[in-house]
Amino acid sequence: MFKTATIDGKHIAYTDNTIFLVEVGRGSKGAYKIRYKFVGDLRQAASYYASINVGNGYKKRLRMANSVNPRPLARQFST
């Protein structure tokens, strides 16, 4: 059964098996590292993503791991 939601103006569909990744990185060319993984719970993933403070050159993103479209659902970085 599919569930739907809107994040940052993007409509997404997901199931109970969808993996959501919260990733954090540092610097403009630094790689992201997976900070936390949520299975099938977009609300909890979005809440955890929102609670991470971004400052001093850090960046964060929320994405679906097993997605056809690999672009992030939400992204934020400091300047």
Residue pairs with C-beta under 8 A, 6 or more apart in sequence:
1 15
1 16
2 13
2 14
2 15
3 13
3 14
3 15
3 42
4 11
4 12
4 13
4 14
5 11
5 12
5 14
5 42
6 12
7 42
7 46
7 62
7 73
7 74
8 73
8 74
10 73
12 42
12 64
12 73
14 20
14 40
14 42
14 64
15 40
16 39
16 40
17 39
17 40
17 66
18 39
18 40
18 42
18 64
18 66
18 67
19 37
19 38
19 39
19 64
19 65
19 66
20 37
20 38
20 39
20 41
20 42
20 45
20 62
20 63
20 64
20 65
20 73
21 34
21 36
21 37
21 38
21 62
21 63
21 64
21 65
22 34
22 35
22 36
22 37
22 38
22 45
22 48
22 49
22 52
22 60
22 61
22 62
23 32
23 33
23 34
23 35
23 60
23 61
23 62
23 63
24 32
24 33
24 35
24 52
24 58
24 59
24 60
25 31
25 32
25 33
25 58
25 59
25 60
26 57
26 58
26 59
27 57
30 59
32 59
32 61
35 52
35 60
36 45
36 48
37 65
38 44
38 45
38 48
45 62
46 62
46 74
49 60
49 62
49 74
52 60
54 60
54 76
54 77
54 78
55 78
56 78
57 78
58 77
58 78
59 75
59 76
59 77
59 78
60 75
60 76
60 77
61 72
61 73
61 74
61 75
61 76
62 72
62 73
62 74
62 75
63 70
63 71
63 72
63 73
64 73
